[in-house]
Amino acid sequence: MSILDTIVIRKKEELIERKAQRSVAELEASPFFDRETYSLSQALRNANPGIIAEFKRKSPSKGIINDQADVAETTQGYVQAGATALSVLTDVDFFAGSDGNLCIARAQNQVPILRKDFTIDEYQITEAKALGADAILLIAAILPPPRVLALAQWAHQLGLEVLLEVHDENELQQTALNEVITPFIDVVGVNNRDLNTFNTTIETSIQLADLMPEDLVKISESGINDPANIRTLMQYGYQGFLIGEYFMKQPNPSEACADFIQKLGAS
């Protein structure tokens, strides 16, 4: 069984627990639920390039990355450094994330925020709205196309944007290039990390570049640790870049983000 399989099994168990703890009506009563959301896709279109800086304490492959960073200080630092948007992990068991981290980031920042989790149910999307997210992540590797469509439609109904993540041509063809699903996708991301093996290479983004839908914002995720990576990927049409581990493993993640963006601008 792969790590991804294990995560999904646990996510299904967690979902039962969460639904028992908090009703949809309670989620809808959240102070954040009725707020006007920020557009992740538009923010990335307006940036050159767009950096999505991620708050990430742990990963299944690397273990603890940074368990000391303060979420408010770090996310504010990211934005002050020039990050276009934020990504906040909320998965507890495998990434040491929390709903609280997302709520704190939302209260402190006026930029689009992606709820980074393994979304498999409409309830989680309602949760994301209640937590103050502007966009949700749908991972093609764990969702059959009909579920991608249903979840994306529900996200749009709630006013949230959808980042669809793919890793290979088959996932791309079945989802982002499916004419029924495409209207409900706002951003397509290529994950350079294979979620079954956790091996990472930006060559994955390069290989899929020519197949990506032209009218959607395209981002590259994972394994980006040098401004040169971004300069290369921009030549293939990528407009946004999700960076988490590289920043978070530094003693001061927001300073690392500022240094990275400064070097990128100077190139």
ChimeraX commands (.cxc) that place a marker at each C-alpha (Angstrom):
marker #1 position 0.00,0.00,0.00 radius 0.5
marker #1 position 1.36,3.43,-0.96 radius 0.5
marker #1 position 1.58,6.43,1.34 radius 0.5
marker #1 position -1.19,8.06,-0.65 radius 0.5
marker #1 position -3.47,5.05,-0.12 radius 0.5
marker #1 position -2.79,5.21,3.61 radius 0.5
marker #1 position -3.58,8.92,3.72 radius 0.5
marker #1 position -6.89,8.48,1.90 radius 0.5
marker #1 position -7.96,5.64,4.20 radius 0.5
marker #1 position -7.23,7.81,7.24 radius 0.5
marker #1 position -8.97,10.79,5.62 radius 0.5
marker #1 position -12.18,8.77,5.26 radius 0.5
marker #1 position -12.02,7.88,8.96 radius 0.5
marker #1 position -11.30,11.49,9.88 radius 0.5
marker #1 position -14.23,12.67,7.81 radius 0.5
marker #1 position -16.65,10.56,9.86 radius 0.5
marker #1 position -15.18,12.03,13.04 radius 0.5
marker #1 position -15.41,15.61,11.78 radius 0.5
marker #1 position -19.00,15.29,10.63 radius 0.5
marker #1 position -19.94,14.01,14.07 radius 0.5
marker #1 position -18.16,16.90,15.79 radius 0.5
marker #1 position -19.48,19.82,13.75 radius 0.5
marker #1 position -22.63,20.11,11.67 radius 0.5
marker #1 position -22.90,21.86,8.32 radius 0.5
marker #1 position -25.13,24.45,9.99 radius 0.5
marker #1 position -22.35,25.20,12.48 radius 0.5
marker #1 position -19.85,25.57,9.64 radius 0.5
marker #1 position -22.17,27.96,7.85 radius 0.5
marker #1 position -22.39,30.08,11.02 radius 0.5
marker #1 position -18.62,30.67,11.00 radius 0.5
marker #1 position -17.56,34.35,10.87 radius 0.5
marker #1 position -15.55,33.62,7.71 radius 0.5
marker #1 position -18.30,31.78,5.83 radius 0.5
marker #1 position -19.98,34.79,4.24 radius 0.5
marker #1 position -16.83,36.79,3.49 radius 0.5
marker #1 position -16.08,37.77,-0.09 radius 0.5
marker #1 position -13.28,35.54,-1.31 radius 0.5
marker #1 position -10.10,36.53,-3.13 radius 0.5
marker #1 position -9.45,35.06,-6.58 radius 0.5
marker #1 position -6.38,32.85,-6.66 radius 0.5
marker #1 position -6.44,32.55,-10.44 radius 0.5
marker #1 position -6.67,36.29,-11.00 radius 0.5
marker #1 position -3.92,37.00,-8.50 radius 0.5
marker #1 position -1.64,34.58,-10.34 radius 0.5
marker #1 position -2.52,36.09,-13.72 radius 0.5
marker #1 position -1.60,39.53,-12.39 radius 0.5
marker #1 position 1.74,38.39,-10.95 radius 0.5
marker #1 position 4.94,37.77,-12.87 radius 0.5
marker #1 position 5.56,35.17,-11.65 radius 0.5
marker #1 position 3.15,34.20,-8.88 radius 0.5
marker #1 position 4.62,32.63,-5.76 radius 0.5
marker #1 position 2.29,30.55,-3.57 radius 0.5
marker #1 position 4.18,30.31,-0.28 radius 0.5
marker #1 position 3.20,27.37,1.88 radius 0.5
marker #1 position 3.05,26.88,5.63 radius 0.5
marker #1 position 3.98,23.24,6.14 radius 0.5
marker #1 position 5.33,21.70,9.34 radius 0.5
marker #1 position 5.82,18.08,8.29 radius 0.5
marker #1 position 5.61,15.67,5.37 radius 0.5
marker #1 position 5.31,11.86,5.23 radius 0.5
marker #1 position 8.59,11.59,3.32 radius 0.5
marker #1 position 10.72,14.09,5.27 radius 0.5
marker #1 position 9.18,13.98,8.74 radius 0.5
marker #1 position 9.27,17.19,10.77 radius 0.5
marker #1 position 10.33,20.12,8.59 radius 0.5
marker #1 position 9.67,22.98,10.99 radius 0.5
marker #1 position 7.65,22.63,14.20 radius 0.5
marker #1 position 8.72,25.98,15.64 radius 0.5
marker #1 position 7.62,28.59,13.09 radius 0.5
marker #1 position 4.76,30.85,14.14 radius 0.5
marker #1 position 1.95,30.75,11.60 radius 0.5
marker #1 position 0.98,34.42,11.90 radius 0.5
marker #1 position 4.55,35.68,11.74 radius 0.5
marker #1 position 5.50,33.35,8.90 radius 0.5
marker #1 position 2.50,33.95,6.68 radius 0.5
marker #1 position 2.63,37.71,7.19 radius 0.5
marker #1 position 6.33,37.55,6.37 radius 0.5
marker #1 position 5.59,35.64,3.19 radius 0.5
marker #1 position 3.13,38.29,2.04 radius 0.5
marker #1 position 5.46,41.14,2.97 radius 0.5
marker #1 position 8.20,39.38,0.99 radius 0.5
marker #1 position 6.01,39.49,-2.10 radius 0.5
marker #1 position 4.20,36.15,-2.13 radius 0.5
marker #1 position 1.11,36.31,-4.34 radius 0.5
marker #1 position -0.87,33.79,-2.31 radius 0.5
marker #1 position -0.60,31.41,0.63 radius 0.5
marker #1 position -1.10,27.68,1.03 radius 0.5
marker #1 position -1.80,26.29,4.49 radius 0.5
marker #1 position -1.75,22.58,5.34 radius 0.5
marker #1 position -4.68,21.43,7.46 radius 0.5
marker #1 position -4.06,17.67,7.43 radius 0.5
marker #1 position -3.24,16.70,11.02 radius 0.5
marker #1 position -1.91,13.15,10.95 radius 0.5
marker #1 position 0.56,13.26,8.07 radius 0.5
marker #1 position 1.48,16.95,7.77 radius 0.5
marker #1 position 1.00,18.25,11.35 radius 0.5
marker #1 position -1.38,20.88,10.02 radius 0.5
marker #1 position -4.49,22.28,11.64 radius 0.5
marker #1 position -7.66,24.19,10.94 radius 0.5
marker #1 position -6.43,26.73,13.46 radius 0.5
marker #1 position -3.39,27.54,11.36 radius 0.5
marker #1 position -5.62,28.39,8.41 radius 0.5
marker #1 position -7.89,30.58,10.53 radius 0.5
marker #1 position -4.88,32.47,11.89 radius 0.5
marker #1 position -3.43,32.97,8.42 radius 0.5
marker #1 position -6.80,34.22,7.19 radius 0.5
marker #1 position -7.16,36.73,10.00 radius 0.5
marker #1 position -3.68,38.13,9.39 radius 0.5
marker #1 position -3.52,38.35,5.58 radius 0.5
marker #1 position -5.47,39.86,2.69 radius 0.5
marker #1 position -4.32,37.55,-0.11 radius 0.5
marker #1 position -5.79,34.34,-1.57 radius 0.5
marker #1 position -5.33,31.30,0.66 radius 0.5
marker #1 position -5.42,27.70,-0.54 radius 0.5
marker #1 position -6.60,25.09,1.92 radius 0.5
marker #1 position -4.08,22.30,1.34 radius 0.5
marker #1 position -5.64,18.97,2.26 radius 0.5
marker #1 position -6.85,15.72,0.74 radius 0.5
marker #1 position -10.35,16.70,-0.29 radius 0.5
marker #1 position -12.66,13.75,-0.93 radius 0.5
marker #1 position -16.05,15.04,0.24 radius 0.5
marker #1 position -18.29,18.11,-0.10 radius 0.5
marker #1 position -18.21,18.54,3.68 radius 0.5
marker #1 position -14.50,19.40,3.53 radius 0.5
marker #1 position -15.21,22.12,0.99 radius 0.5
marker #1 position -17.84,23.63,3.26 radius 0.5
marker #1 position -15.23,23.43,6.02 radius 0.5
marker #1 position -12.73,25.26,3.84 radius 0.5
marker #1 position -15.18,28.13,3.34 radius 0.5
marker #1 position -15.81,28.26,7.10 radius 0.5
marker #1 position -12.08,28.38,7.81 radius 0.5
marker #1 position -11.54,31.36,5.52 radius 0.5
marker #1 position -10.01,29.65,2.50 radius 0.5
marker #1 position -10.36,31.10,-0.99 radius 0.5
marker #1 position -9.48,27.94,-2.92 radius 0.5
marker #1 position -9.45,24.20,-2.39 radius 0.5
marker #1 position -7.21,21.46,-3.74 radius 0.5
marker #1 position -8.53,18.50,-5.71 radius 0.5
marker #1 position -5.99,15.76,-6.39 radius 0.5
marker #1 position -6.70,13.76,-9.54 radius 0.5
marker #1 position -4.72,10.80,-8.23 radius 0.5
marker #1 position -7.30,10.11,-5.53 radius 0.5
marker #1 position -10.52,11.20,-7.26 radius 0.5
marker #1 position -12.28,9.63,-10.25 radius 0.5
marker #1 position -13.37,12.25,-12.81 radius 0.5
marker #1 position -17.06,12.27,-11.73 radius 0.5
marker #1 position -15.99,13.14,-8.19 radius 0.5
marker #1 position -13.64,15.85,-9.45 radius 0.5
marker #1 position -16.60,17.36,-11.27 radius 0.5
marker #1 position -19.02,17.13,-8.34 radius 0.5
marker #1 position -16.55,18.56,-5.84 radius 0.5
marker #1 position -15.46,21.34,-8.17 radius 0.5
marker #1 position -19.09,22.29,-8.80 radius 0.5
marker #1 position -19.77,22.43,-5.07 radius 0.5
marker #1 position -16.70,24.60,-4.51 radius 0.5
marker #1 position -17.87,27.06,-7.16 radius 0.5
marker #1 position -21.34,27.09,-5.64 radius 0.5
marker #1 position -19.75,28.24,-2.38 radius 0.5
marker #1 position -17.65,30.86,-4.13 radius 0.5
marker #1 position -14.36,29.01,-3.81 radius 0.5
marker #1 position -11.87,28.45,-6.62 radius 0.5
marker #1 position -10.46,25.05,-7.52 radius 0.5
marker #1 position -6.84,24.06,-7.93 radius 0.5
marker #1 position -6.76,20.72,-9.72 radius 0.5
marker #1 position -3.54,18.80,-9.20 radius 0.5
marker #1 position -2.26,16.26,-11.72 radius 0.5
marker #1 position 0.94,14.28,-11.98 radius 0.5
marker #1 position 0.78,12.51,-15.34 radius 0.5
marker #1 position -0.81,12.67,-18.78 radius 0.5
marker #1 position -3.60,10.25,-17.94 radius 0.5
marker #1 position -4.79,12.35,-14.99 radius 0.5
marker #1 position -4.59,15.49,-17.10 radius 0.5
marker #1 position -6.58,13.99,-19.98 radius 0.5
marker #1 position -9.32,12.66,-17.72 radius 0.5
marker #1 position -9.85,15.87,-15.76 radius 0.5
marker #1 position -8.46,19.25,-16.85 radius 0.5
marker #1 position -8.86,18.39,-20.54 radius 0.5
marker #1 position -12.35,16.97,-20.04 radius 0.5
marker #1 position -14.74,19.53,-21.56 radius 0.5
marker #1 position -17.36,18.79,-18.90 radius 0.5
marker #1 position -14.96,19.33,-15.99 radius 0.5
marker #1 position -12.82,22.18,-17.32 radius 0.5
marker #1 position -15.38,24.97,-16.71 radius 0.5
marker #1 position -15.20,24.25,-12.98 radius 0.5
marker #1 position -11.40,24.33,-12.73 radius 0.5
marker #1 position -9.63,27.64,-12.10 radius 0.5
marker #1 position -5.99,26.58,-11.76 radius 0.5
marker #1 position -4.21,23.44,-12.94 radius 0.5
marker #1 position -1.17,22.39,-10.96 radius 0.5
marker #1 position 1.42,19.81,-11.90 radius 0.5
marker #1 position 2.81,18.14,-8.82 radius 0.5
marker #1 position 6.44,17.33,-9.46 radius 0.5
marker #1 position 6.29,14.93,-6.54 radius 0.5
marker #1 position 4.88,11.48,-7.23 radius 0.5
marker #1 position 2.44,11.03,-4.33 radius 0.5
marker #1 position 2.92,7.27,-4.38 radius 0.5
marker #1 position 6.73,7.21,-4.25 radius 0.5
marker #1 position 7.37,10.85,-3.17 radius 0.5
marker #1 position 10.17,11.10,-5.74 radius 0.5
marker #1 position 10.40,14.67,-7.08 radius 0.5
marker #1 position 11.61,16.24,-10.34 radius 0.5
marker #1 position 10.59,19.42,-12.19 radius 0.5
marker #1 position 10.91,17.42,-15.40 radius 0.5
marker #1 position 7.33,16.31,-14.69 radius 0.5
marker #1 position 6.09,19.88,-15.24 radius 0.5
marker #1 position 8.18,20.22,-18.38 radius 0.5
marker #1 position 6.87,16.98,-19.84 radius 0.5
marker #1 position 3.23,17.98,-19.32 radius 0.5
marker #1 position 3.60,21.63,-20.38 radius 0.5
marker #1 position 2.48,21.25,-24.00 radius 0.5
marker #1 position -0.59,19.25,-22.95 radius 0.5
marker #1 position -1.85,21.79,-20.40 radius 0.5
marker #1 position -5.06,23.69,-21.25 radius 0.5
marker #1 position -4.17,27.11,-22.60 radius 0.5
marker #1 position -7.02,29.06,-21.01 radius 0.5
marker #1 position -6.36,27.99,-17.41 radius 0.5
marker #1 position -3.72,29.30,-15.03 radius 0.5
marker #1 position -0.90,26.78,-14.83 radius 0.5
marker #1 position 1.28,26.25,-11.76 radius 0.5
marker #1 position 4.13,23.95,-10.85 radius 0.5
marker #1 position 4.29,22.41,-7.39 radius 0.5
marker #1 position 7.03,20.75,-5.31 radius 0.5
marker #1 position 10.77,20.48,-5.79 radius 0.5
marker #1 position 11.26,24.17,-6.60 radius 0.5
marker #1 position 14.31,25.33,-4.67 radius 0.5
marker #1 position 16.10,27.74,-6.99 radius 0.5
marker #1 position 15.00,30.83,-8.95 radius 0.5
marker #1 position 16.50,29.08,-11.98 radius 0.5
marker #1 position 13.75,26.45,-11.69 radius 0.5
marker #1 position 11.14,29.17,-12.07 radius 0.5
marker #1 position 12.88,30.86,-14.98 radius 0.5
marker #1 position 12.97,27.52,-16.76 radius 0.5
marker #1 position 9.34,26.67,-16.06 radius 0.5
marker #1 position 8.08,30.11,-17.11 radius 0.5
marker #1 position 9.41,29.33,-20.57 radius 0.5
marker #1 position 6.93,26.45,-20.64 radius 0.5
marker #1 position 3.95,28.64,-19.77 radius 0.5
marker #1 position 3.75,28.24,-16.00 radius 0.5
marker #1 position 2.45,31.34,-14.21 radius 0.5
marker #1 position 2.51,30.20,-10.58 radius 0.5
marker #1 position 4.82,28.21,-8.35 radius 0.5
marker #1 position 3.95,26.57,-5.05 radius 0.5
marker #1 position 6.90,26.48,-2.68 radius 0.5
marker #1 position 6.72,25.16,0.85 radius 0.5
marker #1 position 9.42,22.79,1.99 radius 0.5
marker #1 position 12.28,24.94,0.67 radius 0.5
marker #1 position 11.11,27.93,2.72 radius 0.5
marker #1 position 9.97,26.04,5.81 radius 0.5
marker #1 position 13.21,24.10,6.28 radius 0.5
marker #1 position 15.12,27.38,6.73 radius 0.5
marker #1 position 15.58,28.90,10.23 radius 0.5
marker #1 position 13.40,31.86,9.18 radius 0.5
marker #1 position 10.97,30.83,6.40 radius 0.5
marker #1 position 9.76,34.35,5.61 radius 0.5
marker #1 position 13.33,35.64,5.25 radius 0.5
marker #1 position 14.06,32.68,2.95 radius 0.5
marker #1 position 11.02,33.65,0.88 radius 0.5
marker #1 position 12.13,37.28,0.69 radius 0.5
marker #1 position 15.64,36.26,-0.38 radius 0.5
marker #1 position 14.26,33.89,-3.02 radius 0.5
marker #1 position 11.92,36.49,-4.50 radius 0.5
marker #1 position 14.66,39.12,-4.47 radius 0.5
marker #1 position 17.01,36.81,-6.38 radius 0.5
marker #1 position 14.22,35.98,-8.80 radius 0.5
marker #1 position 13.58,39.66,-9.49 radius 0.5
marker #1 position 17.27,40.39,-9.93 radius 0.5
marker #1 position 17.73,37.72,-12.58 radius 0.5
marker link #1:1,2 radius 0.2
marker link #1:2,3 radius 0.2
marker link #1:3,4 radius 0.2
marker link #1:4,5 radius 0.2
marker link #1:5,6 radius 0.2
marker link #1:6,7 radius 0.2
marker link #1:7,8 radius 0.2
marker link #1:8,9 radius 0.2
marker link #1:9,10 radius 0.2
marker link #1:10,11 radius 0.2
marker link #1:11,12 radius 0.2
marker link #1:12,13 radius 0.2
marker link #1:13,14 radius 0.2
marker link #1:14,15 radius 0.2
marker link #1:15,16 radius 0.2
marker link #1:16,17 radius 0.2
marker link #1:17,18 radius 0.2
marker link #1:18,19 radius 0.2
marker link #1:19,20 radius 0.2
marker link #1:20,21 radius 0.2
marker link #1:21,22 radius 0.2
marker link #1:22,23 radius 0.2
marker link #1:23,24 radius 0.2
marker link #1:24,25 radius 0.2
marker link #1:25,26 radius 0.2
marker link #1:26,27 radius 0.2
marker link #1:27,28 radius 0.2
marker link #1:28,29 radius 0.2
marker link #1:29,30 radius 0.2
marker link #1:30,31 radius 0.2
marker link #1:31,32 radius 0.2
marker link #1:32,33 radius 0.2
marker link #1:33,34 radius 0.2
marker link #1:34,35 radius 0.2
marker link #1:35,36 radius 0.2
marker link #1:36,37 radius 0.2
marker link #1:37,38 radius 0.2
marker link #1:38,39 radius 0.2
marker link #1:39,40 radius 0.2
marker link #1:40,41 radius 0.2
marker link #1:41,42 radius 0.2
marker link #1:42,43 radius 0.2
marker link #1:43,44 radius 0.2
marker link #1:44,45 radius 0.2
marker link #1:45,46 radius 0.2
marker link #1:46,47 radius 0.2
marker link #1:47,48 radius 0.2
marker link #1:48,49 radius 0.2
marker link #1:49,50 radius 0.2
marker link #1:50,51 radius 0.2
marker link #1:51,52 radius 0.2
marker link #1:52,53 radius 0.2
marker link #1:53,54 radius 0.2
marker link #1:54,55 radius 0.2
marker link #1:55,56 radius 0.2
marker link #1:56,57 radius 0.2
marker link #1:57,58 radius 0.2
marker link #1:58,59 radius 0.2
marker link #1:59,60 radius 0.2
marker link #1:60,61 radius 0.2
marker link #1:61,62 radius 0.2
marker link #1:62,63 radius 0.2
marker link #1:63,64 radius 0.2
marker link #1:64,65 radius 0.2
marker link #1:65,66 radius 0.2
marker link #1:66,67 radius 0.2
marker link #1:67,68 radius 0.2
marker link #1:68,69 radius 0.2
marker link #1:69,70 radius 0.2
marker link #1:70,71 radius 0.2
marker link #1:71,72 radius 0.2
marker link #1:72,73 radius 0.2
marker link #1:73,74 radius 0.2
marker link #1:74,75 radius 0.2
marker link #1:75,76 radius 0.2
marker link #1:76,77 radius 0.2
marker link #1:77,78 radius 0.2
marker link #1:78,79 radius 0.2
marker link #1:79,80 radius 0.2
marker link #1:80,81 radius 0.2
marker link #1:81,82 radius 0.2
marker link #1:82,83 radius 0.2
marker link #1:83,84 radius 0.2
marker link #1:84,85 radius 0.2
marker link #1:85,86 radius 0.2
marker link #1:86,87 radius 0.2
marker link #1:87,88 radius 0.2
marker link #1:88,89 radius 0.2
marker link #1:89,90 radius 0.2
marker link #1:90,91 radius 0.2
marker link #1:91,92 radius 0.2
marker link #1:92,93 radius 0.2
marker link #1:93,94 radius 0.2
marker link #1:94,95 radius 0.2
marker link #1:95,96 radius 0.2
marker link #1:96,97 radius 0.2
marker link #1:97,98 radius 0.2
marker link #1:98,99 radius 0.2
marker link #1:99,100 radius 0.2
marker link #1:100,101 radius 0.2
marker link #1:101,102 radius 0.2
marker link #1:102,103 radius 0.2
marker link #1:103,104 radius 0.2
marker link #1:104,105 radius 0.2
marker link #1:105,106 radius 0.2
marker link #1:106,107 radius 0.2
marker link #1:107,108 radius 0.2
marker link #1:108,109 radius 0.2
marker link #1:109,110 radius 0.2
marker link #1:110,111 radius 0.2
marker link #1:111,112 radius 0.2
marker link #1:112,113 radius 0.2
marker link #1:113,114 radius 0.2
marker link #1:114,115 radius 0.2
marker link #1:115,116 radius 0.2
marker link #1:116,117 radius 0.2
marker link #1:117,118 radius 0.2
marker link #1:118,119 radius 0.2
marker link #1:119,120 radius 0.2
marker link #1:120,121 radius 0.2
marker link #1:121,122 radius 0.2
marker link #1:122,123 radius 0.2
marker link #1:123,124 radius 0.2
marker link #1:124,125 radius 0.2
marker link #1:125,126 radius 0.2
marker link #1:126,127 radius 0.2
marker link #1:127,128 radius 0.2
marker link #1:128,129 radius 0.2
marker link #1:129,130 radius 0.2
marker link #1:130,131 radius 0.2
marker link #1:131,132 radius 0.2
marker link #1:132,133 radius 0.2
marker link #1:133,134 radius 0.2
marker link #1:134,135 radius 0.2
marker link #1:135,136 radius 0.2
marker link #1:136,137 radius 0.2
marker link #1:137,138 radius 0.2
marker link #1:138,139 radius 0.2
marker link #1:139,140 radius 0.2
marker link #1:140,141 radius 0.2
marker link #1:141,142 radius 0.2
marker link #1:142,143 radius 0.2
marker link #1:143,144 radius 0.2
marker link #1:144,145 radius 0.2
marker link #1:145,146 radius 0.2
marker link #1:146,147 radius 0.2
marker link #1:147,148 radius 0.2
marker link #1:148,149 radius 0.2
marker link #1:149,150 radius 0.2
marker link #1:150,151 radius 0.2
marker link #1:151,152 radius 0.2
marker link #1:152,153 radius 0.2
marker link #1:153,154 radius 0.2
marker link #1:154,155 radius 0.2
marker link #1:155,156 radius 0.2
marker link #1:156,157 radius 0.2
marker link #1:157,158 radius 0.2
marker link #1:158,159 radius 0.2
marker link #1:159,160 radius 0.2
marker link #1:160,161 radius 0.2
marker link #1:161,162 radius 0.2
marker link #1:162,163 radius 0.2
marker link #1:163,164 radius 0.2
marker link #1:164,165 radius 0.2
marker link #1:165,166 radius 0.2
marker link #1:166,167 radius 0.2
marker link #1:167,168 radius 0.2
marker link #1:168,169 radius 0.2
marker link #1:169,170 radius 0.2
marker link #1:170,171 radius 0.2
marker link #1:171,172 radius 0.2
marker link #1:172,173 radius 0.2
marker link #1:173,174 radius 0.2
marker link #1:174,175 radius 0.2
marker link #1:175,176 radius 0.2
marker link #1:176,177 radius 0.2
marker link #1:177,178 radius 0.2
marker link #1:178,179 radius 0.2
marker link #1:179,180 radius 0.2
marker link #1:180,181 radius 0.2
marker link #1:181,182 radius 0.2
marker link #1:182,183 radius 0.2
marker link #1:183,184 radius 0.2
marker link #1:184,185 radius 0.2
marker link #1:185,186 radius 0.2
marker link #1:186,187 radius 0.2
marker link #1:187,188 radius 0.2
marker link #1:188,189 radius 0.2
marker link #1:189,190 radius 0.2
marker link #1:190,191 radius 0.2
marker link #1:191,192 radius 0.2
marker link #1:192,193 radius 0.2
marker link #1:193,194 radius 0.2
marker link #1:194,195 radius 0.2
marker link #1:195,196 radius 0.2
marker link #1:196,197 radius 0.2
marker link #1:197,198 radius 0.2
marker link #1:198,199 radius 0.2
marker link #1:199,200 radius 0.2
marker link #1:200,201 radius 0.2
marker link #1:201,202 radius 0.2
marker link #1:202,203 radius 0.2
marker link #1:203,204 radius 0.2
marker link #1:204,205 radius 0.2
marker link #1:205,206 radius 0.2
marker link #1:206,207 radius 0.2
marker link #1:207,208 radius 0.2
marker link #1:208,209 radius 0.2
marker link #1:209,210 radius 0.2
marker link #1:210,211 radius 0.2
marker link #1:211,212 radius 0.2
marker link #1:212,213 radius 0.2
marker link #1:213,214 radius 0.2
marker link #1:214,215 radius 0.2
marker link #1:215,216 radius 0.2
marker link #1:216,217 radius 0.2
marker link #1:217,218 radius 0.2
marker link #1:218,219 radius 0.2
marker link #1:219,220 radius 0.2
marker link #1:220,221 radius 0.2
marker link #1:221,222 radius 0.2
marker link #1:222,223 radius 0.2
marker link #1:223,224 radius 0.2
marker link #1:224,225 radius 0.2
marker link #1:225,226 radius 0.2
marker link #1:226,227 radius 0.2
marker link #1:227,228 radius 0.2
marker link #1:228,229 radius 0.2
marker link #1:229,230 radius 0.2
marker link #1:230,231 radius 0.2
marker link #1:231,232 radius 0.2
marker link #1:232,233 radius 0.2
marker link #1:233,234 radius 0.2
marker link #1:234,235 radius 0.2
marker link #1:235,236 radius 0.2
marker link #1:236,237 radius 0.2
marker link #1:237,238 radius 0.2
marker link #1:238,239 radius 0.2
marker link #1:239,240 radius 0.2
marker link #1:240,241 radius 0.2
marker link #1:241,242 radius 0.2
marker link #1:242,243 radius 0.2
marker link #1:243,244 radius 0.2
marker link #1:244,245 radius 0.2
marker link #1:245,246 radius 0.2
marker link #1:246,247 radius 0.2
marker link #1:247,248 radius 0.2
marker link #1:248,249 radius 0.2
marker link #1:249,250 radius 0.2
marker link #1:250,251 radius 0.2
marker link #1:251,252 radius 0.2
marker link #1:252,253 radius 0.2
marker link #1:253,254 radius 0.2
marker link #1:254,255 radius 0.2
marker link #1:255,256 radius 0.2
marker link #1:256,257 radius 0.2
marker link #1:257,258 radius 0.2
marker link #1:258,259 radius 0.2
marker link #1:259,260 radius 0.2
marker link #1:260,261 radius 0.2
marker link #1:261,262 radius 0.2
marker link #1:262,263 radius 0.2
marker link #1:263,264 radius 0.2
marker link #1:264,265 radius 0.2
marker link #1:265,266 radius 0.2
marker link #1:266,267 radius 0.2
view
